[in-house]
C-alpha cells in the first residue's frame, strides 16, 4: 500500500511540473486529498517534501473572461477629457443638501485677514468696517474684502454712527472722521485720548488728558472745527457722549463718599444744562445717547436719564457680575453676566424692558446684538437667537471666534485670529429625530 501511494504521488509530481488543463488540475487536487487521508488513516509517515506537496491544493486559476471596455478606457482611447462627478455630503438629519444650502456652503469660506484678532470691527450700512494700526478696510456681509486703505493709528478706537465712522488713537492724539471710504478730516487733540465717540451728524467728542486738570472734553464738528472744550478740575472724567441735538454728557468720578458718579450735561455753546447729585456706589464707565435720552452703564446697574437729569428707569444687576455689554443702533443693550459661574445674557430695550435671560451652555467670549437678535459663541459654535431666547440657530465655525456680528436672521460674520467668515446658521435636529436616525 505504501508503495502504491508513493507511485501515485510520483506520477502526479510529474504532472505538476508542466502546464495542465483546468479540469486535470482540479482532479489532481482531489486525488492529493484522498492520498493524504489514506496515509493519515493508516498512520503512514511520509517524507516532509512529499507531505508538503500533498498539502499544496491551490485552486486552479479561472479562465480569463472578456469584459467590455470601461468608460475610462474609452475616454483614453478617444482622447475625451475626464470629468469627476461632484458629490455633495448629506446634511445631518436629511438625505441631501438643498440647492440653497449648497450655495450657502460654497459661500461660507473663510477670507484670510492677517491680524484679525487685533482689529476693531463694527457693522456699517450693508457690511462690516474694520481698522487696526495699519489697515482701514470694509467687508461685505459675505466676508468678501471690498476695499482696504493703509493708515497709521496707535491703538485705534473704532466707532460708527449713521453714515459716519470715527477712528481715534487711544493713548495718542489723532482723530480721523470718515464717511465710508472717504476721509472727512484728521485732527489732533492737545492731550492723549482716553475715550472718543460721535453723533449721527458727524460731531466727535473725545476725553483727553490735561496737564494740571483731571481731564478735558473736546468736541469737533464734521468739518474738523473745535466747537466745545471743557476742563475738569475736581473730578476725573470717565466717559463722554454727544447727542444728535449737540448735548454733551460727561461722567465724572467722585470719591467724596466712596466711589460714585456725577453726570454733567452741557450744550456745545457752553451752557450748563444739568449736574446731578452723586449716584452712590455706582461708577458709570459707559454713557451714550439714545436720541436725546442718556443711557449709563456701571458695574451694578444700567440707568436711563433725560438730559435734564430726571431718571426714567434703572435695572439693578443684583449679585451678577457684568462681563461684557454691546449696544444696538436702536439703543437696546445686550449684557453678558457671570451668574455664579453660569453665562447669562439679558437684553434691555431702550425704554427699560428686560427680556428673559438667555442661559448659555458655556461662558461666551463674545456677544452682539442687532434689532431683535442676539449672537454669541459657544466654544467654536456660533449661536444666534431672538432676544427672548425662543428661536435658536447654530453653526460650527472654522476657528476660535474672537468677535461676532449679526448680518441677517440666520447669518453672522465671524472674526477669527487671521481670517473672517460668513456663517449660515441652522436649527439643531430635534432629539426625537436624532434618536430615530441612530436606530
C-alpha positions in Angstrom: 0.0 0.0 0.0 2.8 2.3 0.8 4.5 1.6 -2.5 1.2 2.2 -4.3 0.8 5.6 -2.6 4.3 6.6 -3.4 3.8 5.6 -7.0 0.7 7.8 -7.5 2.5 10.7 -5.7 5.4 10.4 -8.1 3.0 10.3 -11.1 1.2 13.4 -10.1 4.5 15.2 -9.3 5.4 14.7 -13.0 2.1 16.3 -14.0 2.7 19.2 -11.6 5.8 20.1 -13.3 4.1 21.3 -16.5 1.0 23.2 -17.7 -2.2 21.2 -17.4 -5.8 21.9 -18.3 -8.0 23.3 -15.5 -10.1 20.0 -15.2 -6.9 18.0 -14.7 -5.6 20.4 -12.0 -8.9 20.0 -10.1 -8.8 16.2 -10.4 -5.2 16.3 -9.2 -6.0 18.3 -6.1 -8.9 15.9 -5.2 -6.5 13.0 -5.6 -4.0 14.6 -3.3 -6.6 15.0 -0.6 -7.5 11.3 -0.9 -3.9 10.1 -0.6 -3.3 12.4 2.4 -6.5 10.9 4.0 -5.4 7.3 3.4 -1.9 7.9 4.8 -3.3 9.6 7.9 -5.8 6.8 8.4 -3.0 4.1 8.1 -0.6 6.1 10.2 1.9 6.2 7.3 4.7 8.8 7.9 5.6 10.4 4.6 8.8 12.4 3.9 8.4 16.2 4.6 8.8 17.1 0.9 6.1 14.7 -0.1 3.7 15.8 2.6 4.2 19.5 1.6 3.4 18.5 -2.0 0.2 16.8 -0.9 -0.8 19.8 1.2 -0.5 22.1 -1.7 -4.0 22.1 -3.2 -4.3 25.6 -4.5 -7.3 26.3 -6.7 -6.9 26.4 -10.4 -6.8 29.8 -12.0 -10.1 30.6 -13.7 -10.1 31.0 -17.4 -9.8 34.7 -18.4 -13.2 36.4 -19.1 -13.8 39.0 -21.7 -15.1 42.3 -20.2 -16.4 45.4 -22.0 -14.1 48.4 -22.1 -14.9 50.9 -19.2 -15.9 54.5 -19.8 -12.4 55.5 -18.6 -10.7 53.3 -21.2 -13.0 54.6 -23.9 -12.1 58.2 -22.9 -8.4 57.4 -23.0 -8.7 55.7 -26.4 -10.8 58.5 -27.9 -8.9 61.2 -26.0 -12.0 62.6 -24.4 -11.4 64.7 -21.2 -12.1 63.0 -17.9 -14.8 64.6 -15.6 -15.2 63.8 -12.0 -18.8 63.7 -10.7 -19.3 66.3 -7.9 -20.5 64.7 -4.7 -22.4 66.6 -2.1 -22.2 65.4 1.5 -25.5 64.9 3.2 -26.6 67.2 6.0 -27.3 65.7 9.4 -30.9 64.7 9.7 -31.6 65.0 5.9 -30.9 62.9 2.8 -29.2 65.7 0.9 -28.5 69.4 0.9 -31.0 71.7 -0.8 -29.8 73.9 -3.7 -29.9 77.0 -1.4 -27.9 75.2 1.4 -25.3 74.0 -1.2 -24.8 77.6 -2.4 -24.6 78.9 1.2 -21.9 76.3 2.0 -19.9 77.4 -1.1 -20.1 81.0 0.1 -19.2 80.2 3.7 -15.5 80.1 3.0 -13.1 82.0 5.4 -11.3 85.0 3.9 -7.8 85.5 5.1 -7.2 88.7 7.0 -3.9 88.9 8.9 -4.0 90.3 12.5 -7.8 90.0 12.6 -7.8 89.2 16.3 -6.2 92.6 17.0 -8.5 94.5 14.6 -11.6 96.5 15.6 -14.8 95.7 13.7 -18.2 97.3 13.5 -21.4 96.8 11.5 -21.7 99.6 8.9 -24.6 100.0 6.5 -24.8 96.7 4.5 -21.4 95.3 5.6 -18.6 95.4 8.1 -16.0 98.1 8.7 -12.7 97.5 10.5 -9.5 99.2 11.5 -6.2 98.3 13.1 -2.9 100.2 13.4 -2.1 99.9 9.7 -5.3 99.0 7.8 -8.7 100.5 7.3 -11.0 98.2 5.4 -14.5 97.2 4.5 -16.1 93.7 4.1 -19.4 92.6 2.6 -21.8 90.7 4.7 -20.5 87.6 2.9 -17.0 88.3 4.3 -15.5 89.4 1.0 -13.0 92.2 1.1 -14.4 95.2 -0.8 -11.5 97.6 -0.3 -8.6 98.3 2.0 -6.6 101.5 2.8 -3.3 102.0 4.6 -3.4 104.1 7.8 -1.2 104.8 10.8 -3.1 104.7 14.1 -1.8 103.8 17.5 -4.3 101.6 19.5 -7.3 102.6 17.3 -10.8 103.1 18.8 -13.5 102.4 16.1 -17.0 103.9 16.5 -19.8 104.0 14.0 -23.0 106.2 14.0 -25.2 106.6 10.9 -23.1 107.3 7.9 -20.0 108.3 9.9 -17.0 106.3 11.1 -14.6 107.5 13.8 -11.1 106.2 14.2 -9.1 107.7 17.1 -5.9 106.8 18.9 -6.1 105.5 22.5 -3.1 106.9 24.3 -2.2 109.3 21.5 -3.7 112.4 19.8 -5.0 111.6 16.3 -8.7 111.7 15.4 -10.0 110.8 11.9 -13.6 111.0 10.7 -14.7 109.0 7.6 -17.8 108.7 5.5 -17.4 105.2 4.0 -14.0 105.2 2.3 -13.8 109.0 2.1 -11.7 110.8 4.8 -13.6 113.8 6.1 -11.0 115.3 8.4 -8.0 114.4 10.6 -7.3 116.4 13.8 -5.0 116.2 16.8 -6.0 116.8 20.4 -3.9 118.6 22.9 -3.7 115.6 25.3 -3.6 111.9 24.8 -7.1 110.4 24.1 -8.8 108.2 26.7 -12.2 107.6 25.0 -14.0 109.0 22.0 -17.5 108.9 20.4 -19.5 110.6 17.7 -23.1 111.5 16.8 -25.3 110.7 13.8 -24.4 114.2 12.4 -20.7 113.5 12.5 -19.8 115.6 15.6 -16.9 114.0 17.5 -16.4 114.1 21.3 -13.1 113.0 22.9 -12.0 112.7 26.5 -8.3 113.5 26.8 -5.6 114.0 29.5 -5.0 117.6 30.5 -2.0 118.8 32.5 -2.9 120.2 35.9 -6.5 119.0 35.4 -8.5 115.8 35.9 -9.2 115.6 32.2 -10.6 117.5 29.2 -13.6 117.1 26.9 -13.3 118.4 23.4 -15.8 118.4 20.5 -15.1 118.7 16.8 -17.8 119.2 14.2 -17.8 117.2 11.0 -15.6 119.9 9.3 -12.9 119.3 11.9 -13.5 122.6 13.7 -13.2 122.6 17.5 -16.6 123.8 18.9 -16.5 122.9 22.6 -13.8 122.4 25.3 -14.3 121.8 29.0 -11.7 121.1 31.6 -12.4 119.3 34.9 -10.5 120.5 37.9 -12.3 118.5 40.6 -13.3 115.1 39.3 -11.7 112.6 36.9 -13.6 112.2 33.6 -14.6 108.6 32.9 -16.6 109.0 29.6 -18.4 111.4 27.4 -21.1 111.3 24.7 -22.7 113.7 22.3 -26.3 113.7 21.0 -27.7 114.5 17.6 -29.0 117.7 19.1 -25.5 118.6 20.3 -25.9 117.9 24.0 -22.6 116.7 25.7 -22.9 114.4 28.6 -19.9 113.7 30.9 -19.5 111.0 33.5 -17.3 112.1 36.5 -15.8 110.0 39.2 -16.4 111.3 42.7 -14.6 110.0 45.7 -16.2 112.3 48.3 -18.4 109.5 49.6 -16.8 106.3 48.3 -16.7 105.7 44.6 -19.6 107.4 42.9 -20.6 109.1 39.7 -21.8 112.6 38.9 -23.3 113.3 35.5 -23.0 116.7 34.0 -24.7 117.8 30.7 -23.7 120.8 28.5 -24.8 122.3 25.2 -21.9 122.9 22.7 -22.3 126.6 23.3 -21.1 126.1 26.9 -24.4 126.3 28.6 -24.7 124.0 31.7 -27.9 122.1 31.2 -27.7 120.0 34.4 -25.5 118.5 37.0 -26.7 115.5 39.0 -26.0 114.6 42.6 -23.8 111.6 43.2 -25.0 108.1 42.3 -23.7 106.5 45.4 -21.6 103.3 45.0 -22.2 103.5 41.2 -19.5 104.3 38.7 -20.8 105.0 35.2 -17.9 103.9 32.8 -20.1 103.9 29.6 -22.5 106.6 28.6 -24.3 107.2 25.3 -27.3 108.9 23.9 -30.5 107.2 22.6 -31.9 110.2 20.7 -31.8 112.9 23.5 -32.0 110.4 26.4 -28.9 109.3 28.2 -28.1 105.6 28.8 -25.5 104.9 31.5 -23.8 101.7 32.5 -21.9 100.8 35.6 -20.8 97.5 37.3 -24.0 97.2 39.3 -26.8 98.8 37.2 -28.0 100.4 34.0 -29.8 103.7 34.2 -31.7 105.8 31.7 -31.9 109.6 32.3 -33.2 112.7 30.5 -30.7 115.4 29.5 -32.2 117.5 32.4 -31.3 114.9 35.0 -34.5 113.0 35.5 -34.1 109.3 35.9 -36.5 107.4 33.7 -35.7 103.8 34.7 -32.9 101.7 36.2 -32.1 98.0 36.1 -30.1 96.5 39.0 -27.8 93.6 38.4 -28.1 92.2 41.9 -25.3 89.6 42.6 -24.5 89.1 39.0 -21.1 90.3 37.6 -21.1 92.1 34.3 -18.6 90.7 31.8 -19.5 92.4 28.6 -22.0 94.7 27.0 -23.0 95.5 23.4 -25.4 98.2 22.2 -27.5 98.1 19.1 -28.4 101.0 16.8 -31.9 101.2 18.4 -30.4 101.7 21.9 -31.0 98.2 23.2 -28.2 96.7 25.3 -27.2 93.0 25.4 -25.4 92.4 28.7 -23.4 89.2 29.5 -23.4 88.3 33.1 -21.4 85.7 35.1 -24.2 84.4 37.4 -22.3 82.2 39.9 -20.3 80.7 37.0 -23.2 80.4 34.6 -23.3 82.6 31.4 -26.5 84.7 31.2 -27.4 87.3 28.5 -30.0 89.9 29.3 -31.4 92.3 26.7 -32.6 95.7 27.9 -34.6 97.7 25.5 -34.2 101.5 25.2 -37.3 102.0 27.3 -36.1 99.7 30.1 -37.9 96.5 29.3 -35.8 93.5 30.4 -36.3 90.3 28.4 -36.0 86.8 29.9 -32.3 85.8 30.5 -30.7 83.7 27.8 -28.8 80.9 29.5 -25.6 79.9 27.7 -24.1 76.4 27.8 -20.6 77.8 28.3 -19.3 81.3 29.1 -19.2 83.2 25.8 -16.1 85.0 24.7 -18.0 87.5 22.6 -21.6 88.6 22.1 -23.5 91.1 19.9 -27.0 92.5 19.3 -28.9 93.8 16.3 -32.5 94.6 16.3 -34.3 91.7 17.9 -31.4 89.2 17.5 -28.6 88.3 19.8 -25.4 86.4 18.8 -22.7 84.7 20.9 -20.2 81.9 20.7 -20.4 78.6 22.5 -16.8 77.4 22.0 -16.3 77.2 18.3 -20.0 77.2 17.6 -21.8 80.4 16.6 -25.3 80.8 18.2 -28.0 83.2 17.0 -31.2 83.7 19.0 -34.0 86.1 19.4 -33.7 88.5 22.3 -36.2 86.4 24.3 -34.2 83.2 23.6 -37.1 81.5 21.8 -35.6 80.8 18.3 -32.1 79.3 18.4 -29.8 78.6 15.4 -26.3 77.1 15.4 -23.3 76.7 13.1 -19.9 75.1 13.7 -17.1 77.5 12.8 -13.6 77.2 11.4 -11.7 78.6 14.4 -11.9 80.3 17.7 -14.4 83.1 17.5 -12.9 86.4 18.6 -15.8 88.7 17.5 -19.3 88.0 16.0 -21.7 90.3 14.1 -25.3 89.7 13.0 -25.8 90.2 9.3 -29.2 88.5 8.9 -32.0 86.5 10.5 -29.9 83.3 10.0 -26.4 84.7 9.2 -23.4 86.0 11.2 -20.0 87.5 10.4 -17.3 85.7 12.5 -13.8 87.0 13.2 -11.0 84.5 13.9 -7.3 85.1 14.6 -6.3 85.6 11.0 -9.5 85.4 8.9 -13.1 86.3 8.7 -16.1 84.2 7.6 -19.8 84.4 6.9 -21.8 81.6 8.5 -25.3 80.5 7.8 -26.9 79.0 10.9 -29.5 76.2 11.1 -31.7 74.7 13.7 -30.3 71.7 15.6 -32.1 68.4 14.8 -34.9 67.5 17.2 -33.9 64.9 19.9 -36.5 62.5 18.6 -35.2 62.8 15.0 -31.6 62.2 16.2 -32.7 59.1 18.2 -34.6 57.7 15.2 -31.6 58.3 13.0 -29.3 56.4 15.5 -31.6 53.4 15.2 
